Amino acid sequence: MSDAIRQLIQDKGISEELILKTIENTLLAAYKRRYGNADNAIVRFNEDNRIVSIYAQKKIVDGVYDPSAEIDLEEARELNPDAELGDELLIEVDPRDFDRIAVQSAKQTAHQTIREIQKDSLYSEFKDKIGEIIIGYYQRERNGTIYVDLGKVEGILPKKYQSPRELYHVNDRIKALITEVNKTPAGLQVVLSRTHTEFVRAIFELEVPEIYDKTVEIHKIVREAGYRTKLAVYSNRDDVDPVGACVGLKGVRIQAVIRELEGEKVDILKYDPDPRRFIKNALSPAEVRDVLILDEGKHQALAVVAESQLSLAIGKQGLNVRLANRLVDWNIDVKTDAQFEEMDIASESRRAVSELFGDSEEISRISELPGIAKEIAEGFMENNIEFIEDFLALSEEEITNLKGITPSQIEELRKLIEEFVEIVEDEDTEDIEEEIPDESTETGEETEEYECPECGSKITVDMTNCPVCGIGLSFQYEDE
């Protein structure tokens, strides 16, 4: 029997404790079938589990009314000379005395118990593997569903979880993600997928050690299975390039992922907390000239690209921009330079920025610029340049000599200043007055002069803005 137990442990993966419990239940079922109940039946194993015995526990009485639970004193003393009335005696039962029906009932109990134990054991094992990659082999296909041999169980790969690029044949190796594990009357059901975004994540964890050890982390994955996947990554270490780590030396890592996805296109881009930069990255492989935030609350943005980049940015049937929308969670409208010029977007953009950050005239520090990267603002602070005015006063040579500031960061700062800051020349009032033509001299008519209510400078009725402080002006006339 011990050999049979070891065989069960090896073949079925069932623990010895559960197998012994099954044998006990089997003998008790046969005993109950033979004697009507098993309330007084006891099963015992020897020390090395090589021998199992079943006993009937009977009470010693003077006059037997229930032979299955009682034994006469004289009969008991034949088995044990020290027996006394009221004692209980264990009497071994020979299983060979069980009839065919009792044996058949015991076999059915054993088979059912082993199936349930095996099902529970496999369920616990595979339930812990949900979200993991597993490798199996193609067995058969029915109504579009592929049945995969996973060794201990059979998995199913439904049609909706199959990539349109892939075609399988009998005994083909299939790598898939475990998405569901269910108990069914027919047995354990393991549902597989090759279209989930988590499948791509698991593949990258296998191919990129930096992702596995959390040096590089995946911010988000979006995918149209069989066509294109976009992956936003970032690094937890300054000396590790997240995109380079995923691509690998000479592209060896990304090529391994693409082969597993049967040639599906994969875009790896850097995640950036600044939505403008993130949107620009998300539209790769297209090169984006600029990104304008139209409505922060509604997550609406405009991306401007060259004419030659428009089709690449939008993608076939809008796939690229659609995936970019999902990746950044913004509604992105892509326009060419010519289309952008035709739009009255400048006033809309300024109004949106004004609502969010106040008037552009109030922005004086570099760190206050909308969309300015933290590292850029900190870099200028380290060079003792806090205000926009200080930066504009620098010569080109002084800008070039700034420590820790790259040319691309300088160019980005200049673009932000140009977009969000209105530059007003700081001139003396007298100089401004000299530049303003005297209409009374040119026309021969006398022009009335007034004082600006904001700064006290001289103004005339034909002005709409103060030439010094820029405040809007409006003149009202009363009938005499």
WOLIN-V872686 format. One line per field, one symbol per residue. burial: + if it has 9 or more other ideal C-beta (glycine too) atoms within 8 Angstrom, else -. A space follows every 10 residues. Layout:
burial: ???
This chain:
burial: +---+--++- -+-+---+++ -+++++++++ +++++--+-+ +++-----+- -+-+++++++ +------+++ +++--++--- --+---+-+- +-+----+-- -++-+++-++ --++--+++- +++-++--++ --++-++++- ----++++++ --++++++-- +++--+---- ---+-++++- +------+++ ++++++++++ +++++-++-+ +---++++-- ++++++-+++ +++++----+ -++-++++-- --++++++-- ++-+-+++++ +---++++++ +++--+-+-- ++++----++ ++++++--++ -++++---++ +++++-++-+ -++++++--+ ----+--+++ -+++--+--+ --+--+--++ -++--++-++ +-+-++++-+ +--+----+- -+--+---++ -++-+++--+ +-------+- -+------++ ------+--- -+----++++ --+--+-+-- +-+-------
